[in-house]
Amino acid sequence: MKNLEMIQEDVNNVKQVKLKKPKTLLQNIERIIELGEDSKLSDQFYKDAKSSINAVAKTMNLTANQAVLFSFFIEKCYENNIRIHELSKFFGCKNTKTIFLINDVDELEKRRLVRCRKSDELPKYRVPIDVVNAVKHNIVYQPKNTKNLDTHELFQHIEQLFDERGEKEISQNSLLDEFNALFEDNPSLAFCKQMKEYDDECDRVGLLLLLFTCHNFINKEDDCIYFNELEDVFESKSQLHRLKTGFREGSHYLLEKDIIEFTNEDGFSNKESFRISTSAKEKLFAELEIKKHNVENKKGLMLCKDITSKELYYNEREKSQIAQLSSLLEVENFVSVVENLGKNGMRKGFAALFYGAPGTGKTETVYQIARKTGRDIMMVDISDTKSCWFGASEKKIKEVFDKYRAFVKKCETAPILLFNEADAVIGKRKDSTSGNVAQTENAIQNIILQEMENLEGIMIATTNLTQNLDKAFERRFLYKIEFNKPGVEAKEKIWQAMLPVLSEKERLELAKTYNFSGGQIENIIRKYTVDSILNGASPSFQTIQSYCQTEFLYKEDGCKRIGFVTD
């Protein structure tokens, strides 16, 4: 009877084992982990866990060792920095034993079941969340399909690859191999066709730079890449150094074929940053229908949408001329006029000169015309065009016009090229025998004169000293508008706009008594505002009159007045 009870107990145990037999992928992995911990990866472990190891291996198409290793990584799936020595510690075996398994770990990485970060001497592993979710749902993980993608899907995959490269989870060469496979899988896409064409001529390092630039442009809407951003992309500093040298010398294939171009800052080419050329964008991103005026990098432009509206007051003569110029620069009118000029064989560019005393609103008028006509402004800093190195100034001024031509070509609405306070570059020529400085300034003027002849767009120059204007420039400015100090009526309106607390009688008294420009009146209003804040009360009319008296360095005695003004 006792023996019968023992037999029955054994039968019940067998039934219980059968009932607990793992059925899902995750249950089999759990069984492997339970038996494997501190097992020293012994033969007995492989015997005891044989059914679960075989189940995982068969389901995942892995070897027995790979199935055990995969189970270990799933156990550690919530850690992002799994090291190989943890494998030895978990199974309770010597490090030398796990070294024999490294090749199997590499195979898991190739299958993208684990990702390896090689940022230092000891690699770190993690399990992608997609793999974890697949195991959880008893599904065999398959890498995302990369065939028959549209361009948006293609760039999503490109973004993932660059993210992995940024985390050092894929080598530079493997990254390029992945990209080549991606292009082979999608031969009908314009981007893949064009990249394959570039691949035939360009070295792999240059191709990777181009891919990274395209990735940033599409996925991050960044059209300006600096070389230091490539440090995480390239494994070798010497590679990056050679690439930079080729770019700076202008000898790299991507530059020679106008696939990549340098960006510009403040009118000058910046050889530390670059972007995809417009012609290359049209070929690479044909399916995306990118609108140039929405994506072009406008760094270096004052955007018309950012210009604050400001009411300006002029004398009648200036008011009429400015209204006429503003009307001409309205987009529809300008396009029509330019087309007709071209048909008649005339120069299509427009150059205007605003001249007159400081503070009369020349620069602000350019801003308001730009805002009204929807045109951005490319401001030229004259001081930046001057260099102590022979020939450098001429090069810089050429780059100013090169940049402007690029903006005219790329922008839907041609911007305004503004030479503010241009006295230094459009004044009378100097005697070339008086030294290198005179020769350089004359050379700069010759370049500007030639560029104005070939101008396609809008150039406005402002100057205070018209008596010093070179005659060659005078005839090249189609519109010349003189800004005089405002008359009594205009000054009265300026006082009213800037200081509405004044009575009509007080405004007229100030307008008749003081021959101020708009800039000088604004200076007085600033002083009025500052004193109001400091004293907690508005200054009296007598105090305002004292501000007016101190605005001049010299008293009203026939001497020249010099005002502290803004233009």
C-alpha positions in Angstrom: 0.0 0.0 0.0 2.9 2.3 0.8 4.5 1.6 -2.5 1.2 2.4 -4.3 1.0 5.8 -2.5 4.6 6.6 -3.6 3.8 5.7 -7.2 0.6 7.9 -7.1 2.7 10.8 -5.6 5.2 10.4 -8.5 2.4 10.4 -11.0 0.9 13.6 -9.5 4.4 15.3 -9.7 4.7 14.3 -13.3 1.3 15.8 -14.0 2.2 19.0 -12.1 5.4 19.3 -14.2 3.4 18.8 -17.4 1.0 21.5 -16.3 3.9 23.9 -15.6 5.6 23.2 -18.9 6.4 26.5 -20.5 4.3 27.4 -23.5 5.2 31.0 -24.4 8.5 32.5 -25.4 8.7 34.5 -22.2 7.9 31.5 -20.0 10.7 29.5 -21.7 13.1 32.4 -21.2 12.1 32.6 -17.5 12.7 28.8 -17.2 16.2 29.2 -18.7 17.0 32.0 -16.2 15.8 30.1 -13.2 17.9 27.1 -14.0 20.9 29.1 -15.3 21.6 31.4 -12.3 24.8 30.2 -10.6 24.8 27.1 -12.9 28.3 27.8 -14.1 26.8 27.0 -17.5 27.5 23.4 -16.8 26.5 20.4 -18.9 23.8 19.6 -16.2 22.3 23.1 -16.8 22.0 22.5 -20.5 20.5 19.1 -19.8 17.9 20.4 -17.3 17.0 23.4 -19.5 17.2 21.5 -22.8 13.5 21.8 -23.6 13.3 25.5 -23.0 16.6 26.2 -24.7 15.4 24.3 -27.7 12.1 26.1 -27.7 13.7 29.5 -27.7 16.3 28.5 -30.2 13.8 27.1 -32.6 11.3 30.0 -32.3 14.0 32.7 -32.7 16.2 30.7 -35.1 19.2 30.8 -32.7 21.8 28.4 -31.6 21.6 26.9 -28.0 24.2 29.3 -26.7 22.6 32.3 -28.4 19.2 31.3 -26.8 20.8 31.2 -23.4 22.5 34.6 -23.9 19.3 36.1 -25.3 17.4 35.0 -22.2 20.0 36.7 -20.0 19.7 40.0 -21.9 15.9 39.8 -21.6 16.3 39.3 -17.9 18.4 42.5 -17.9 16.2 44.4 -20.4 15.5 47.3 -18.1 19.2 48.2 -17.9 20.9 50.3 -20.6 24.5 49.5 -19.7 24.8 45.7 -19.5 28.5 44.6 -19.4 29.9 41.2 -20.3 31.3 40.6 -16.8 27.7 40.7 -15.5 27.1 37.6 -17.6 29.8 35.7 -15.7 28.5 36.9 -12.4 25.0 35.9 -13.1 25.8 32.3 -14.3 28.6 32.0 -11.7 31.3 31.1 -14.1 34.8 32.4 -14.9 35.2 35.3 -17.3 37.3 33.1 -19.6 34.2 30.9 -20.1 32.0 33.8 -21.3 34.8 35.1 -23.6 34.0 32.0 -25.7 30.4 33.3 -26.1 31.4 36.7 -27.4 30.9 35.6 -31.0 27.4 34.6 -30.1 26.7 38.0 -28.6 27.9 39.6 -31.8 25.4 37.5 -33.7 22.6 38.8 -31.5 23.8 42.3 -32.2 23.7 41.6 -36.0 20.2 40.4 -35.7 19.5 43.7 -33.8 18.2 41.7 -30.8 20.7 43.7 -28.7 22.5 46.9 -29.3 26.1 47.5 -28.3 27.6 50.9 -27.3 31.3 51.0 -27.8 32.0 54.4 -26.3 34.9 53.2 -24.2 37.1 50.1 -23.9 34.4 48.0 -22.4 31.3 47.6 -24.5 27.8 48.1 -23.0 24.7 46.4 -24.2 20.9 47.1 -24.1 17.8 45.4 -25.4 15.7 47.6 -27.7 12.2 48.2 -26.4 10.7 46.7 -29.7 12.5 43.4 -28.9 11.1 43.4 -25.4 7.5 44.1 -26.6 7.8 41.3 -29.2 8.9 38.8 -26.5 6.1 40.0 -24.2 3.5 39.3 -26.9 5.1 35.9 -27.9 6.2 37.3 -31.3 9.5 36.7 -33.0 11.1 40.1 -33.4 11.8 41.2 -36.9 13.7 44.4 -37.8 11.5 47.0 -39.5 11.0 46.4 -43.1 13.1 48.8 -45.2 11.8 47.9 -48.7 9.3 50.0 -50.7 9.4 52.9 -48.3 8.2 56.4 -49.2 10.6 59.3 -48.6 9.2 60.2 -45.2 9.5 56.6 -44.0 13.0 56.5 -45.4 14.1 59.5 -43.4 12.5 58.0 -40.3 14.8 55.0 -40.7 17.8 57.3 -41.4 17.0 59.2 -38.2 17.0 56.0 -36.2 20.4 55.0 -37.7 22.0 58.3 -36.8 20.5 58.1 -33.3 22.2 54.8 -32.9 25.4 56.2 -34.2 25.2 59.1 -31.8 24.9 56.5 -29.0 27.9 54.6 -30.4 25.7 51.6 -31.0 26.7 51.2 -34.6 30.1 51.6 -36.1 30.9 54.2 -38.9 31.4 51.4 -41.5 28.3 49.5 -40.4 26.3 52.7 -40.6 27.4 53.2 -44.2 26.6 49.6 -45.0 23.1 50.1 -43.5 22.6 53.2 -45.7 23.8 51.3 -48.8 21.3 48.5 -48.1 18.6 51.1 -47.6 19.3 52.6 -51.0 19.3 49.1 -52.6 15.9 48.4 -51.0 14.3 51.6 -52.4 15.8 52.1 -55.8 12.8 54.1 -57.1 13.1 56.9 -54.6 14.7 60.1 -56.0 16.8 60.4 -52.9 18.2 56.9 -53.2 18.8 57.3 -56.9 20.7 60.5 -56.4 22.7 59.1 -53.4 23.8 56.1 -55.5 25.0 58.5 -58.2 27.0 60.5 -55.7 28.3 57.3 -54.2 29.9 56.4 -57.5 32.0 59.6 -57.4 32.3 60.6 -53.7 34.5 58.9 -51.0 32.7 57.2 -48.1 33.6 59.9 -45.6 32.1 62.7 -47.9 29.1 60.5 -48.4 28.5 60.2 -44.7 28.8 64.0 -44.3 26.2 64.5 -47.0 23.9 62.0 -45.4 24.2 63.7 -42.0 23.5 67.1 -43.6 20.4 65.7 -45.4 19.2 64.1 -42.1 19.5 67.3 -40.2 17.7 69.3 -43.0 14.7 66.9 -43.2 14.4 65.5 -39.7 15.6 68.5 -37.6 14.7 71.3 -40.1 18.3 72.5 -39.6 19.9 73.9 -42.7 23.2 74.9 -41.2 25.8 72.3 -40.1 29.0 73.0 -38.3 32.0 70.7 -38.5 32.0 70.2 -34.7 28.6 68.5 -35.1 30.3 65.7 -37.0 32.6 64.6 -34.2 30.1 62.0 -33.0 29.5 60.7 -36.5 33.1 60.0 -37.5 35.2 57.5 -35.5 38.5 59.0 -36.6 39.6 62.6 -35.9 42.1 62.4 -38.8 39.2 61.6 -41.2 37.3 64.7 -40.0 40.5 66.8 -40.3 41.1 65.7 -43.9 37.5 66.4 -44.7 37.7 69.9 -43.2 41.0 70.6 -45.1 39.4 69.5 -48.4 36.4 71.8 -47.8 38.5 74.8 -46.8 40.7 74.4 -49.9 37.6 74.0 -52.0 38.9 70.8 -53.5 36.3 68.3 -52.2 34.0 66.7 -54.7 30.8 67.9 -52.9 31.9 71.5 -53.2 33.2 71.3 -56.7 29.9 69.7 -57.9 27.8 72.3 -56.0 26.2 69.6 -53.8 27.3 71.3 -50.6 27.9 75.0 -50.2 29.3 77.1 -47.3 26.9 79.2 -45.3 27.2 83.0 -45.0 27.3 85.1 -41.9 27.0 88.9 -42.0 27.8 88.8 -45.7 30.8 86.5 -45.7 31.4 82.9 -46.4 31.8 80.8 -43.2 34.0 77.9 -43.9 33.2 76.3 -40.6 29.6 75.6 -41.6 27.8 74.4 -44.7 24.5 73.2 -46.1 23.0 71.4 -49.1 22.9 73.6 -52.2 19.5 74.5 -53.7 20.2 72.5 -56.9 21.0 69.4 -54.8 17.9 69.8 -52.7 15.8 69.9 -55.8 17.3 66.5 -56.9 17.4 64.8 -53.5 14.0 65.8 -52.1 11.9 65.8 -55.3 9.1 63.8 -53.7 8.9 66.1 -50.7 7.9 69.2 -52.6 9.9 71.5 -50.3 9.2 75.2 -50.7 12.4 77.0 -50.9 11.2 80.1 -49.2 10.0 78.1 -46.2 13.2 76.1 -45.6 16.1 78.2 -46.7 18.4 79.3 -43.9 17.8 83.1 -43.5 20.6 83.6 -41.1 22.1 87.0 -41.9 18.7 88.6 -42.8 16.6 91.0 -40.9 13.2 89.4 -41.4 10.4 91.8 -42.5 7.9 90.1 -40.0 10.2 91.1 -37.1 10.3 94.8 -38.0 8.1 96.9 -35.7 5.6 99.2 -37.4 6.5 102.8 -36.8 4.8 105.9 -38.1 7.3 108.4 -39.7 6.7 112.0 -40.6 8.3 113.7 -43.6 8.2 116.9 -45.5 5.9 116.8 -48.5 8.6 116.3 -51.1 10.2 113.4 -49.3 6.8 111.9 -48.5 5.9 111.8 -52.2 9.2 110.2 -53.3 9.1 107.6 -50.6 5.5 106.7 -51.4 6.6 106.3 -55.1 9.5 104.0 -54.2 7.4 102.0 -51.8 4.8 101.4 -54.5 7.5 100.3 -57.0 8.8 97.8 -54.5 5.5 96.2 -53.9 5.9 92.6 -55.2 3.5 92.7 -58.1 4.7 96.1 -59.3 8.3 95.2 -59.0 8.0 91.9 -60.9 6.2 93.7 -63.8 8.7 96.5 -64.0 11.7 94.1 -63.9 10.2 92.0 -66.7 9.7 95.0 -68.9 13.1 96.4 -68.3 14.6 93.0 -69.3 12.6 92.9 -72.5 14.0 96.3 -73.4 17.6 95.3 -72.7 17.9 97.5 -69.6 19.5 96.8 -66.2 16.9 95.1 -64.0 18.4 96.0 -60.6 17.2 98.9 -58.6 19.6 101.1 -56.5 18.4 103.9 -54.3 20.4 106.5 -52.3 18.9 108.0 -49.1 21.0 111.0 -48.1 20.8 113.9 -45.6 21.5 115.0 -42.1 21.7 112.5 -39.2 18.5 111.7 -37.4 16.2 112.4 -40.4 14.9 108.8 -40.6 16.9 107.3 -43.5 17.5 103.9 -42.0 14.1 103.7 -40.3 12.5 104.4 -43.7 14.3 101.4 -45.2 12.9 99.3 -42.4 9.4 100.5 -42.9 9.5 100.0 -46.7 10.8 96.5 -46.1 8.0 95.7 -43.7 5.3 97.2 -46.0 6.5 95.4 -49.1 7.3 92.0 -47.4 11.0 92.1 -48.1 13.7 91.0 -45.7 16.9 93.1 -45.3 20.5 92.0 -45.8 22.4 94.6 -43.7 26.0 95.2 -44.6 28.3 96.2 -41.8 30.8 98.4 -43.6 33.5 98.0 -40.9 33.5 94.2 -41.5 34.5 94.7 -45.1 37.7 96.4 -44.1 40.8 94.3 -43.4 44.4 95.0 -42.8 45.4 92.1 -45.1 46.1 93.0 -48.7 43.3 91.7 -50.9 41.1 90.6 -48.1 38.8 93.6 -48.1 38.1 93.1 -51.8 37.3 89.4 -51.2 34.9 90.3 -48.4 33.0 92.8 -50.5 32.7 90.3 -53.3 31.3 87.8 -50.8 28.7 90.3 -49.7 27.3 90.4 -53.3 27.7 86.6 -53.7 25.5 86.1 -50.6 23.0 88.6 -51.8 22.7 87.0 -55.2 22.1 83.6 -53.4 19.3 85.2 -51.4 17.7 86.7 -54.5 17.9 83.3 -56.2 16.5 81.3 -53.2 13.9 83.6 -51.7 10.5 84.0 -53.2 10.7 87.8 -52.6 14.0 89.5 -53.3 15.4 91.1 -50.1 16.8 94.6 -49.8 20.6 94.9 -49.7 21.2 97.8 -47.3 24.5 99.6 -47.1 23.9 101.7 -44.0 26.1 104.8 -43.5 27.9 104.0 -46.7 30.1 107.1 -46.8 33.2 105.0 -46.4 32.7 103.0 -49.5 30.9 105.3 -52.0 32.9 108.5 -51.3 35.2 110.2 -53.8 38.2 108.1 -54.9 41.6 108.7 -53.4 44.8 109.3 -55.1 46.1 105.7 -55.7 49.7 106.9 -55.2 49.0 107.9 -51.6 49.4 104.3 -50.3 48.0 100.8 -50.0 44.9 102.0 -48.0 43.9 104.3 -50.9 44.5 101.5 -53.4 42.3 99.1 -51.4 39.5 101.6 -51.0 39.5 102.4 -54.7 39.5 98.6 -55.5 36.5 98.1 -53.2 34.7 101.0 -55.0 35.4 99.4 -58.4 33.9 96.1 -57.2 30.8 97.8 -55.9 30.3 99.8 -59.1 30.6 96.7 -61.2 28.2 94.8 -59.0 25.7 97.6 -59.2 25.9 97.4 -63.0 25.0 93.7 -62.8 22.6 94.0 -59.8 19.4 91.9 -59.9 17.5 92.9 -56.9 17.3 96.0 -54.7 20.1 98.0 -53.1 19.7 100.9 -50.8 22.5 103.0 -49.4 22.3 105.7 -46.7 24.8 108.5 -46.3 25.2 111.7 -44.4 27.8 113.3 -46.7 26.5 113.7 -50.2 29.0 116.4 -51.1 31.7 113.6 -50.9 29.8 111.2 -53.2 31.8 109.9 -56.2 30.2 110.8 -59.5 30.4 107.2 -60.8 28.1 106.2 -57.9 25.8 109.1 -58.5 24.6 108.0 -61.9 24.2 104.4 -60.8 21.5 105.3 -58.1 18.2 105.4 -60.0 16.4 106.9 -57.0 18.1 109.6 -54.9 16.0 110.9 -52.0 17.2 113.7 -49.9 16.1 113.7 -46.2 15.9 117.2 -44.8 15.2 118.1 -41.3 11.4 118.2 -40.8 9.6 121.5 -41.3 7.4 123.0 -38.6 4.3 121.0 -39.5 6.2 117.7 -39.6 8.0 118.5 -36.3 4.7 119.3 -34.6 3.3 115.9 -35.6 6.4 114.2 -34.3 6.1 115.9 -31.0 2.4 115.0 -30.9 3.2 111.3 -31.7 6.0 111.0 -29.2 4.7 113.1 -26.4 0.9 113.3 -26.5 0.7 115.1 -23.1 1.9 118.3 -24.8 -0.8 120.8 -25.7 -1.1 122.1 -29.3 0.4 125.4 -28.2 3.4 123.7 -26.6 4.0 121.5 -29.6 4.0 124.4 -32.0 6.3 126.4 -29.8 8.8 123.6 -29.7 8.5 123.0 -33.4 9.1 126.6 -34.3 11.8 127.2 -31.8 14.1 124.2 -32.3 15.4 123.0 -35.7 15.5 119.4 -34.6 15.6 116.2 -36.6 13.3 113.4 -35.7 16.2 111.6 -34.1 16.9 114.6 -31.9 13.3 114.8 -30.8 13.4 111.1 -29.9 16.5 111.7 -27.9 14.7 114.3 -25.8 11.7 112.0 -25.3 14.1 109.4 -23.9 15.5 111.9 -21.4 11.9 112.8 -20.5 11.0 109.1 -19.9 14.1 108.4 -17.8 13.4 111.5 -15.6 9.8 110.5 -15.2 10.9 107.0 -13.9 13.6 108.4 -11.6 11.5 111.2 -10.1 8.1 109.5 -10.1 6.5 112.5 -11.8 6.3 113.9 -15.4 8.7 116.8 -16.1 7.2 120.2 -16.7 7.1 122.0 -20.0 10.0 124.2 -18.8 12.1 121.1 -18.1 11.4 119.9 -21.6 12.6 123.2 -22.9 15.8 122.8 -20.9 16.3 119.3 -22.5 16.0 121.1 -25.9 18.6 123.6 -24.9 21.1 121.0 -23.7 20.6 118.9 -26.9 23.1 121.1 -28.6 26.8 121.2 -27.8 26.9 124.8 -28.9 24.4 127.6 -28.2 22.3 129.3 -30.9 25.1 131.7 -32.0 25.6 130.8 -35.6 28.1 128.0 -34.8 27.5 124.5 -36.1 25.1 122.5 -34.1 26.1 118.9 -33.2 23.4 116.7 -31.8 23.6 113.4 -30.1 21.2 111.6 -32.5 20.2 108.2 -33.7 19.6 107.4 -37.3 
